[in-house]
C-alpha cells in the first residue's frame, strides 16, 4: 500500500474512532464499548506499518 493510501485509510479509521468516542456516554459505557475503541486503535497501528 502506498503512503497516500495508508494516510487516507488512517484518516477514515481515525474519523470512525472519533465518531464513536463522541457518541459514547461515559456513564453508560460498557467494557465492550471500550474494548471496541481499543481494537480500532490496534487496527490503526497495524495499518500504518
C-alpha positions as CSV (number, residue, x, y, z in Angstrom):
1,X,0.0,0.0,0.0
2,X,1.4,3.4,-0.9
3,X,1.8,6.2,1.6
4,X,-1.1,8.2,0.2
5,X,-3.4,5.2,0.5
6,X,-2.2,4.5,4.1
7,X,-2.8,8.1,5.1
8,X,-6.4,8.0,3.6
9,X,-7.1,4.7,5.3
10,X,-5.8,6.0,8.6
11,X,-7.9,9.2,8.3
12,X,-11.0,7.1,7.7
13,X,-10.3,4.9,10.7
14,X,-9.5,7.9,12.9
15,X,-12.8,9.6,11.9
16,X,-14.7,6.4,12.8
17,X,-12.9,6.3,16.2
18,X,-13.7,9.9,16.9
19,X,-17.3,9.5,15.9
20,X,-17.7,6.5,18.2
21,X,-15.9,8.4,21.0
22,X,-18.1,11.4,20.6
23,X,-21.3,9.4,20.9
24,X,-20.1,7.4,23.9
25,X,-21.8,8.4,27.1
26,X,-19.2,7.9,29.9
27,X,-22.0,7.0,32.4
28,X,-23.4,4.3,30.0
29,X,-20.2,2.9,28.5
30,X,-19.5,-0.8,29.0
31,X,-16.3,-2.7,28.9
32,X,-17.3,-3.9,25.4
33,X,-17.6,-0.3,24.2
34,X,-14.1,0.5,25.5
35,X,-12.8,-2.8,24.0
36,X,-14.1,-1.8,20.6
37,X,-12.3,1.5,20.8
38,X,-9.1,-0.2,21.7
39,X,-9.5,-2.6,18.8
40,X,-9.9,0.3,16.5
41,X,-6.7,1.8,17.8
42,X,-4.8,-1.5,17.4
43,X,-6.1,-1.8,13.8
44,X,-4.8,1.7,13.0
45,X,-1.4,0.7,14.4
46,X,-1.3,-2.4,12.2
47,X,-2.4,-0.4,9.1
48,X,0.4,2.1,9.4
49,X,3.2,-0.5,9.4
